[in-house]
Amino acid sequence: MFKKVLSAALAMSMAMAMFTTAMAARGYDLEKVDKVTGTAVAEVTEQAVNKAVANKEAVAYVPFYNANMVTPDAFKKVADEAAKKNVQAKVMADTVVNNVVVGRVILDAKVAAAQGKDLMLKVSIGDKATKDLFAKYFSNELAIVSLSQSGTFGQKVEIAARVDVSKLDASKPWHFYSYDAAKNEYREISGTNYKVDANGYLHFNTELAGKILITDKPMTSK
């Protein structure tokens, strides 16, 4: 159930490390590409699929760096190339800032292609306006992961984010909410299967996008 704010008064172990200039040199960095198409990802897809086949892995993880808007054509290219080698393809979209991965979105390329719409895959940490708004009406301590995609991804995706959760009580179950700023509505996310890894990245699953609010208790009005 969606709630109005004012009326309420990521199977893979991901070692998130430094982004290298060598990767950028091979054309993986898509920061300056407005819309990522199949042509843009052909080389990296082929390499990822060949690597999965060589390692006898069932899933090929195709890395995108700083991809903003990804077209159905790009997802189809990834899925089709993987299907030729009988492996599943997942896009692993990293947002890199100052040579550090700040966020990652992993999603099934075939499912994304079938939706027939562009998806936004950037991740940023925090959102002052959202935090200030919720602080006016709720007593919750919040950590916020901002996803550039609004609404939903159309499938359950895996997220990893370098967000500060030190103020949340780790002894309590955490609650995850998706906040849609345009509609001024929030909704709790179920089945997040969250964890914080040794590198300090928060991992969770979600189909809902928007501003992801993480707190250590249900939303509690002041």
C-alpha positions as CSV (number, residue, x, y, z in Angstrom):
1,M,0.0,0.0,0.0
2,F,1.3,3.5,-0.9
3,K,1.2,6.1,1.8
4,K,1.4,9.9,1.5
5,V,4.1,11.4,3.5
6,L,2.1,14.4,4.7
7,S,-1.0,12.4,5.4
8,A,1.0,9.9,7.5
9,A,1.9,13.3,9.9
10,L,21.5,-6.5,-4.4
11,A,23.8,-15.1,-5.0
12,M,26.9,-13.2,-6.1
13,S,29.5,-11.9,-3.6
14,M,30.4,-8.5,-4.9
15,A,33.8,-7.2,-4.0
16,M,33.3,-3.5,-4.7
17,A,36.7,-2.0,-5.5
18,M,38.5,0.9,-7.2
19,F,37.4,1.5,-10.8
20,T,40.6,1.3,-13.0
21,T,41.6,3.5,-15.9
22,A,42.2,0.3,-17.9
23,M,38.5,-0.5,-17.8
24,A,37.7,3.0,-19.1
25,A,40.2,2.6,-21.9
26,R,38.5,-0.5,-23.1
27,G,35.3,1.5,-23.6
28,Y,33.3,0.2,-20.7
29,D,32.7,3.7,-19.2
30,L,29.4,4.9,-20.6
31,E,29.2,8.2,-18.7
32,K,29.0,10.4,-21.9
33,V,26.5,8.1,-23.7
34,D,23.0,9.6,-23.3
35,K,21.3,6.4,-24.3
36,V,23.1,3.1,-24.1
37,T,22.3,1.0,-27.2
38,G,23.2,-2.4,-28.4
39,T,26.1,-1.1,-30.5
40,A,27.6,0.5,-27.4
41,V,27.7,-2.7,-25.4
42,A,28.6,-5.2,-28.1
43,E,32.2,-5.6,-27.2
44,V,31.8,-5.8,-23.4
45,T,28.9,-8.3,-23.8
46,E,31.0,-10.6,-26.0
47,Q,33.9,-10.5,-23.5
48,A,31.6,-11.2,-20.5
49,V,29.8,-14.1,-22.2
50,N,33.1,-15.7,-23.4
51,K,34.4,-15.4,-19.8
52,A,31.4,-17.1,-18.4
53,V,31.6,-19.9,-20.9
54,A,35.3,-20.4,-20.3
55,N,34.7,-20.6,-16.5
56,K,31.7,-22.9,-17.0
57,E,29.4,-20.4,-15.3
58,A,25.7,-20.3,-15.8
59,V,25.4,-16.5,-15.7
60,A,27.4,-13.9,-17.6
61,Y,27.6,-10.6,-15.7
62,V,28.0,-7.8,-18.2
63,P,29.6,-4.7,-16.7
64,F,28.3,-1.2,-17.5
65,Y,30.0,1.8,-15.9
66,N,28.2,5.1,-15.4
67,A,25.4,4.0,-17.7
68,N,22.5,6.5,-17.3
69,M,19.7,5.5,-19.6
70,V,19.8,1.9,-21.1
71,T,17.6,1.1,-24.1
72,P,15.7,-2.2,-24.7
73,D,18.0,-2.6,-27.7
74,A,21.0,-2.8,-25.4
75,F,19.4,-5.3,-23.1
76,K,18.3,-7.4,-26.0
77,K,21.9,-7.4,-27.4
78,V,23.2,-8.6,-24.1
79,A,20.5,-11.3,-23.7
80,D,20.8,-12.5,-27.3
81,E,24.6,-12.9,-27.2
82,A,24.3,-14.8,-24.0
83,A,21.6,-17.1,-25.4
84,K,23.8,-18.1,-28.3
85,K,26.2,-19.6,-25.7
86,N,23.4,-21.0,-23.5
87,V,24.1,-18.8,-20.5
88,Q,21.9,-16.3,-18.7
89,A,22.9,-12.6,-18.9
90,K,22.7,-10.1,-16.2
91,V,23.7,-6.4,-16.6
92,M,25.9,-5.2,-13.7
93,A,25.6,-1.4,-13.8
94,D,28.1,0.4,-11.5
95,T,28.0,4.1,-10.7
96,V,31.6,5.3,-10.3
97,V,32.6,8.5,-8.6
98,N,36.2,9.5,-8.1
99,N,37.4,6.0,-9.1
100,V,35.2,4.4,-6.4
101,V,32.0,2.3,-7.0
102,V,29.3,4.1,-5.0
103,G,26.4,1.9,-6.2
104,R,25.6,-1.1,-8.3
105,V,22.4,-2.4,-10.0
106,I,22.2,-6.0,-11.2
107,L,19.2,-7.1,-13.4
108,D,18.2,-9.8,-15.8
109,A,18.9,-8.5,-19.4
110,K,16.2,-10.7,-21.0
111,V,13.5,-9.5,-18.6
112,A,14.5,-5.9,-19.1
113,A,14.5,-6.3,-22.9
114,A,11.0,-7.8,-22.9
115,Q,9.6,-4.7,-21.1
116,G,10.4,-2.6,-24.1
117,K,11.3,0.6,-22.2
118,D,14.4,2.5,-21.2
119,L,15.7,2.0,-17.7
120,M,17.8,4.4,-15.6
121,L,20.6,2.6,-13.8
122,K,22.5,5.2,-11.9
123,V,22.8,5.2,-8.1
124,S,23.7,8.0,-5.7
125,I,23.9,8.3,-2.0
126,G,21.6,10.4,0.2
127,D,19.1,13.1,-0.7
128,K,18.9,16.1,1.6
129,A,15.4,17.3,0.5
130,T,13.9,13.8,1.1
131,K,15.7,13.5,4.5
132,D,14.5,16.9,5.6
133,L,10.9,16.2,4.6
134,F,10.7,12.9,6.5
135,A,12.4,14.5,9.5
136,K,9.5,16.9,9.8
137,Y,6.9,14.2,10.2
138,F,8.7,11.0,11.4
139,S,11.1,10.2,14.2
140,N,13.0,7.6,12.2
141,E,16.7,7.7,11.6
142,L,17.2,7.3,7.8
143,A,19.9,6.2,5.4
144,I,19.0,7.0,1.8
145,V,20.0,5.4,-1.5
146,S,18.8,7.4,-4.6
147,L,18.0,5.5,-7.7
148,S,17.7,7.4,-11.0
149,Q,14.9,5.0,-12.1
150,S,11.5,6.1,-11.0
151,G,8.5,3.8,-10.3
152,T,9.7,0.2,-10.7
153,F,12.3,-1.8,-12.6
154,G,9.8,-4.3,-13.7
155,Q,11.7,-7.1,-12.0
156,K,13.4,-7.7,-8.7
157,V,17.0,-6.2,-9.0
158,E,20.0,-6.5,-6.7
159,I,21.3,-3.2,-5.3
160,A,24.6,-2.5,-3.6
161,A,25.4,1.0,-2.2
162,R,28.1,2.6,-0.2
163,V,25.7,4.3,2.1
164,D,26.4,5.1,5.8
165,V,24.2,3.0,8.0
166,S,26.2,3.5,11.2
167,K,23.3,5.3,12.9
168,L,20.9,2.4,12.4
169,D,20.6,-0.2,15.1
170,A,22.0,-3.4,13.6
171,S,20.3,-5.5,16.3
172,K,16.9,-4.6,15.0
173,P,15.3,-5.7,11.7
174,W,15.6,-2.9,9.1
175,H,12.8,-1.6,7.1
176,F,13.1,-0.4,3.5
177,Y,10.8,2.0,1.8
178,S,10.5,3.4,-1.7
179,Y,9.6,7.1,-1.9
180,D,8.2,8.6,-5.1
181,A,8.9,12.4,-4.8
182,A,6.7,13.3,-7.8
183,K,3.7,11.6,-6.2
184,N,4.7,12.3,-2.6
185,E,4.1,8.6,-1.7
186,Y,6.1,6.0,0.0
187,R,5.8,2.2,0.1
188,E,7.5,-0.5,2.1
189,I,9.6,-2.9,0.2
190,S,9.4,-6.6,1.2
191,G,11.9,-9.4,0.6
192,T,14.9,-7.2,0.5
193,N,17.3,-9.9,1.9
194,Y,19.6,-7.1,3.0
195,K,23.1,-7.4,4.3
196,V,26.2,-5.2,4.9
197,D,29.4,-6.7,3.5
198,A,32.9,-6.5,4.7
199,N,33.6,-3.5,2.5
200,G,30.8,-1.5,4.0
201,Y,28.4,-1.9,1.1
202,L,24.7,-2.4,1.8
203,H,23.1,-5.1,-0.4
204,F,19.4,-5.5,-0.9
205,N,16.8,-6.6,-3.4
206,T,14.0,-4.4,-4.7
207,E,11.5,-4.1,-7.6
208,L,10.6,-0.6,-6.6
209,A,12.8,2.3,-7.5
210,G,13.0,6.0,-6.6
211,K,14.5,7.1,-3.2
212,I,15.1,4.1,-1.1
213,L,14.8,4.9,2.6
214,I,16.4,2.5,5.1
215,T,15.5,2.7,8.8
216,D,15.6,0.5,11.9
217,K,11.9,0.7,12.8
218,P,8.6,1.1,11.0
219,M,7.8,4.7,9.9
220,T,6.8,6.3,13.2
221,S,5.0,9.7,13.2
222,K,6.2,12.4,15.6
